[in-house]
Amino acid sequence: MSTESLAGSLSAAPTSPARRWPALAALLTGNFVTILDLFIVNVAIPDIRTGLHASFAEIQLVMVGYSAAYAVFLLNGARLGDLFGRKRMFLVGMALFTLASALCGLATSAWMLIAMRVAQGLGAAILMPQVMATARVLFDGDARRRAFGVMGAVQGVAASVSQIIGGWLIAHPLAADIAGWRAVFLVNVPIGMVALLAARSFVPESRAPVAAHLDGYGATVGAVALAMLLVPIMQGREYGWPWWAWAVPLASLLVFRHFVRYEQALSVAGRVPIIEIALFRNRSFVLGVLAIFLFYTAISSYFLALTILLQFGRGLSPLAAGMVFTPAAVAFFCGSLTAPRLAERIGHRALLLGTAIFGVGLILLSTMAQAGTVIPLLIVPLMLNGFGQGMVIPLSLNTILSSVETAQAGMGAGTVTTMQAVGNAVGVTVVGVLLFSLLGQVDGGSTAAHAAHHGHAFALAMLYNVGASALALVLFWRAWRRHA
């Protein structure tokens, strides 16, 4: 992912054209599995709960631990590449991710799985920045545009087909007999080993000619603040909302305040902070970042809530639930192909249109789930959701970065990427707590009553997603108007 290091000079040993595309393929293999793991765990939720006797709060932590660790350490991951070499740090990150995936698959308790998911997120934060930085070193001109086009397609494929792949892995006879839900993690091991071998053979070493500095203290403070905010909220529901479930998140505000002041002090001292606070004096940038944060809270929690509805409410198998997402995956590709062409004709209105389409899909899906509509008819709102996401994701970064100076583009992109990952974590936390509170412990009754109960809870939980999408639409519009 982009960071401030990408805006500066890059250096690398010359690489022959014949080796550039194999090198990119090796890098994108790692890119693929790290994006895949954001969502593939969704379809395994019922089996993980049964296999590890996990609570819903622990399931949320399994999901949040990965995206939160990725968000907090992402920009420092880029600086590690600048300091010690991008190839070297890609190999380190890929090795850590692969080892953590193996330990996820061997987890004997929910908390072991949570810890290894955090380790996965740390590995992803180390390797992912090296992918884009190395691609910029390897390619120039039209070749670079094609390379980044391939990179975007790979990330889109990973996000779109993750739940289909997860369902197929769990349902496969070999996995069902031997691994079950563990297959969604163990599949990363052979892929990771292939990526490691290929990267070692084809990827050239490169680093920034100007030494970077790590902000280890800032990353630690940010991680502590985020954990203080999210973990008590998820655990508090399980314990009947004791005093600490409210006090600790409130105390996190003081830690966040200390984080901001420390980052400001780094900037004043001429060092490189995790997040350049000066960027937030740009009103258009702030509005855009808030909009993308809200949009990503809606995406991540929407996937979680829909999986709960399909598997717990409608009784679908992991494979059948994964297949329900297929129309959305197809629509996502159509949206991502349509967005650039539409943006050429109507400008930033294309981003607003994509956000509106996603919101309309949410409203239709909530209404139909509440009414108990048969699953085949859910295809229409699912396709609207996918098409809207496909439009917004590629257009939003360009829209936000158009409001910052060229010298700040790298830090701006890194900040946006960080807020996307934080949005994923916050969305799963907020909507997960709301959804599981609405569902309660009611498991009895007829099949129809059980499905109706889950449909009602889904519709109410989606009120957050609809509201977040609507507010994101307003903020995108305000950001565009201010910049214009």
N, C-alpha and C positions, 0 to 999 in steps of 0.2 A: 504494500500500500504506500501511497505517496507520503513523504515526510519532507521536512525542510531540507534534508540533504539532497533531495532530488533537484532542488532549484539551483544548486551551486554547481561547481565543476566536478566532473567525474573522470576517473582515470582507470585504464585497464590495459593489459597487454593486448596487442593486435590479435584478432581472431579471424581465421579463414572463413569465408562465406559458407563453405560446406559444413562447418561445425556450429554455425550460429543457430540454425533451426533445431538441430538435436539438443543444443544447450537450452533453448527456450522450452522444448518439450519436457526436458527434465525438470526445469523450474516450475512449469505449469502443472506437472504431476503433483508436486507438493502443494501448489496453489489449490488444486482441485479438492484434495482430501481435507484441507483445512476449512474450506467453505462448506464442503459436504457435511462435516461434523457439527456445524451449527444447527442443522435441522434433522439429520438422519435419526437422531435419538428419539424424535417425537413418536414414531410408530412403534417403538419398543417400550413405551411407558408402561402399558399393562403388564408385560412380561417382566420388566425390571421390578415393578412393585411386588409381584408375586414371588419372583426368584430371590430377592434380597429383603423381603418384608419391609419395604420402604414406605414411608408416609408420603403424602402429596407434597409436603414442604421439602422433604429430602429430594423428591423428584425435581422440584423447581430448582433446588441447589445444583443438581446434576446439570441442568441446562444453563443456569446463570453462571456457575463457576467457570465454564469455558469462555463465554463471551466477556465476562467481567475481567478475567485475567488477560485476555487478548487486548481489551480496550486500554487497560491501565499501563501495560508494558510495551505497547505497539511502537511508540516513538523512540523509546530507548532501544528497542530492537533495531531500528534503523541506524542509530548511532553506533551500536556494536559493529554493524557492517562497515561503517566509515572508519572505525578504529582498527579493527582486527581483520578486515577483508570480508567482502560480501559472500564469496564462495564458501569460505570457512564457516561463517555464521549461518549460512543456509544449511550446510551439513550438520552443524550443531543443533539448530532448531528442528531440522527434519529428524535427526536421531532422537531428540527428546520427545518429539511428537509421536514417533513410532513406538518408542519404549513405553510412553504413557498410555498409548492405545492398547498395547499388549496387556498392561497391568489393569486397564479398564475392563478388558475382556476376562481377566482372571480375578476380578474383585469378589471378595467374600462378604462384604458389608456395604451398606449404602454410603457410609462415610469414607470408605476406601475408594469407592467409585467417584465420589465428589472430589476427593483430593487429587485423584488421577486426571479428572476432567480439568481441574485448575492447572495441572502440569501440562496437559494438552494445549490449553490456552496460552501458556507461557511459551511453549515450543512454537505455536503458530505465530505469536507476536515476534519471535526472533526470526523466523524464516520468511514470513510474508513480505516485509519491507525489502528484502534482498531480491525478490522476484522482479519488482518494477524497476529498482535501481539498476540491476544487472541488464535488464532488457533495454534500458536507455543507453547503457554503455555499448551493447552489442549491435544496435541497429541505428540507422540514420534515415532521414527523409521518408520516402514512401514505404520503405521496409519497416521503419519504426511504426508508422501508422498501421500497417498490416499486422505487425506483432502485437500492438496494443488492442487491435480489433479481435485477434485470436484470444488474447488474455481475457477481454470482456466476455467473449462467448463462452469460454471455459468456466468463468465464474458464474455466468447465468445458467449454464447447464448444471453445474454442481448444486446451485440453490434450488433449481426447478425439479431435478430428478432425485433429490436426496431421499425423499420419503418413499418414492417408488422403489429405489434400490434397497432401502432399509426393509420394506415389506417383503421384497423378493428374497433377501438374505435370510430373514427369519423363517419364511415359509419353505425355503429349499430343504429337501429331505435330509441332506447331509448336515446342514446347520441345525435343523429342528431336532435331530437325534443327538447331536454332539454339543452344539454351542447355544442354540436358541437365540435369545436377545444379545448374547455376547458376540455374535457374528458381526453386528453393526460396528463394533470396535476392532475386532480381530482382522477384519478385511483390510484395515489400514496398514497392517504389518507387512504383507508382501508388497503392497503398493509403495510403502515408504522405503523398503529395501531397494526396490527397483529405482526409485527416485534418487536415493543415495549413491548407488553405483553409477547411474547415468550422469548425475551432476559431477561426481568425482572425475569422470572421463571427459566430459565435454564442456563444462562451465569454466570460463576463465576467471582468474582472481582479479578483483578490482577493489579500490577503496578511494575515499575522498582525499585529495591532495592536502586539504587543510584538516587538521585533527579536530574531531568532535569531542564533546564532553558528555558523560553520562549524568543524568539527574536521578540518581538512585534514591536519594532522600525524598524528592518530590513524588516519584513513582510509589514509594512505600506509603507516604502520607495519603496519596490519592486512593490507593488500594484499601487502606484502613478506613477512610471516610466512606467509600462505596460499600464496604462490608458492613459498617455500622448502620448504614442506611437501609440496606436490602435484607440482610440475614434476619434481624429481629422481626421484621414485618412478616417474613415467610414462616419463621418458627413461632411467632406469637399466636397465630391462628390455631396451631396445634395445641397450645397450652392455655387457651381461653383468654388471650390478650392480657397477660400480666403487666405490671408497671414498666418493666424493662423493655417491653415491646414498643412502648411509646417514648420512654426516656432516652434510650440509646440512639434511635433515629434523630431525635431532636439534638442530642449531643453531637451527632455527625455534622451538623451545620457549623459548629465551632471548628471542627477539624477541616471542613471544606474552606472555611474562612482563612485558616492558617495556611492551607495549601495555596490559595490565591495570593496571599501576601508573600509567601516564599517564592512563588514563581515570578512575581513582580520584582522582588529583590534580585533574583538571578538576572533578569533583563537589565535592570539598572546597573548591575556589576559587569555587564557585557558578556555574560555567559548565556548558553542556550537552554531555555526552560522546556519542559514537556509541552506546555501550551503557552504561546505568546499572548499574554494578557492584552497587549496593545491592540491585537486584532479585534477585541471586543469593544473598542471605541468606534469601530465601523458599524453603524447601525444596520446597514443592509446585510452585512455579514452575520451579525447577531440574529437578525430575523430569519435568515436562511438556515443557519445552524439549528435554531430552535425548531424550525419547520421540519427539517430532516430528522431531528431527534424524535419528534412526535410521530412522524410517519413510520420510523423504524420500530417504535414501541408498538404501533398498531400491527405491523407485519409479523413480528415475532410472536406476539400474544395471539394473533389470529390463527397461526399455524397450530399453536398449542391447544387453543380452545376447540378448533375444528377436529383435531385428532381425538380429544376427549369425547366429543359428541359422537364421532363415528365409531370408535371402538368401545367405549363404556356405555354410551347411550343407545347406539344402533346395533351393537354387537358384531361389528365387522372384524374380520381377521386383519393382522398387520398388512398382508399383501393386498386385500381388498380395500383397506383404508388408503394405502399408498396409491392404488390405481385411481381412486377418486380424484387425486391431485393431478392426474395426467392431463385433463383438459386445461387446467390452469397453467401447467408447464408449457403446453403448446401455445396458449394465448400469450404467455410471457415472452416467448420468442417473437411472436408477431408484433407485440407492443414494442420490443426493443429494436426491431427492424423499422417500424413505422415512425418511431419518435424522432430520429434525426431528420428524416425527410419532412415530417410535419413541422418541426422546429424551423426549418428553412423557410417555410411558407408563412407561419403565424407567430414565429418568435417564441418568447417565453410563455405565451398562452398555451403552448403544447404541454408544458409542465403542469399548468393549472388544470388542463383538461384531463391529464393522466391521473392527477390526484382526485378529481371529481369522479372519474370512472371507478377508481378503487373504492371510494366512499359509497357510491351507488350500489356496487356489488356487495358491500358489507350490509347495507340496509336490506337489500333483497334476500341475502342469505339468512340474516337474523329473522326476518319475517317468515320465511319458508320453514326454517328450523322450528320456530315457535308453533307453526301450524301443523307440524308433523309431515311435511311434504316428502314424498318418496325420493330416494337418493338420486335417481337419474335426472330428475328435474332441477337438482341443485347445480347441474352443469353450467347453466346460464350465469348465475352470480359468481360461480367459481372462475369462469372464463373472464368475466369483467374484472374480478380481483387480479387475476394473472396479467391481463392486458394493461391494467392501470399500473401495476408494479413495474412491468416491462418498460413503460414510458417514463415513469418517475425516476427510477434508479439511474439510468444513464444521463438524464437531463439535469438532475438536481445538482450534481457536483459542478458541472460547467456553469450553471446559473449562479451558484454561490460564489465560485472562484472569480467570476467576472467582476465582482465588486471589490476585489482586493488588488493591491499593486503586484506587479510581476515578481518583485523581490520577496514578497510574502506568500507567493502561490504555494510553495512547498509546505510551509508551516500551516497554511490554510487548509490544504488538502489533508494533511495529517490530522488536524483538528476535526475536520468533518468525518474522517474515517473513525476516529476515536469516538465521536458522538454517536455514530451509527451503531457501534458495538455496545456503548453504554445504553443506547435506546433499546437494543435487543434485551439486555439484562433487566432494565426497568420495566419494560412491557410484560415480560414473563412474570415478574414479581407482582405487579399491580393486578393484572387481569387474572393471573393464577390464583392469588389470594381471594379475589372477588368470586371467581368461578367456583373454587372448591368450598368457599363459605356458603354459596347458594346451593351447591349440591349436598352439603352436609354429609351425613353417614347413611342416608336413605338408600338401601340396596334391595329392599323387598318390593312386593307388589307385582302386578302383571307386567308382561313385557311392554305392552302399550303404555302403561302408566310410567314405567321406568324410562322409556324413550321420551315421553312427554315432559317428564321432570328434567331430563338433561337438555331438551330443546328449549324449555323455559329459561333454565340457568344460562345456556349459551346466549340466548337473545339478550338477556339482561347484562351479561358480561360484555357483550359486543357494543353496548352503549358507550363504553369508554373508547373503543376503537373508532366508532363513528364520530364521536366528539373530537378525538385526537386528529383524525383525518380532516375534519372540517376546519379545525384550528390551524392545521398545517397548510391547508389551502389558503386561508386568510393571510398567514405569515409569508408564504411564497409570493402572494400577490403584493403585499406591502413591501417586501424586499425588492421585488422587481420595480415597483413604482418609485421607491426611494433611489434606486440605482439609476433608473431612467431619468 
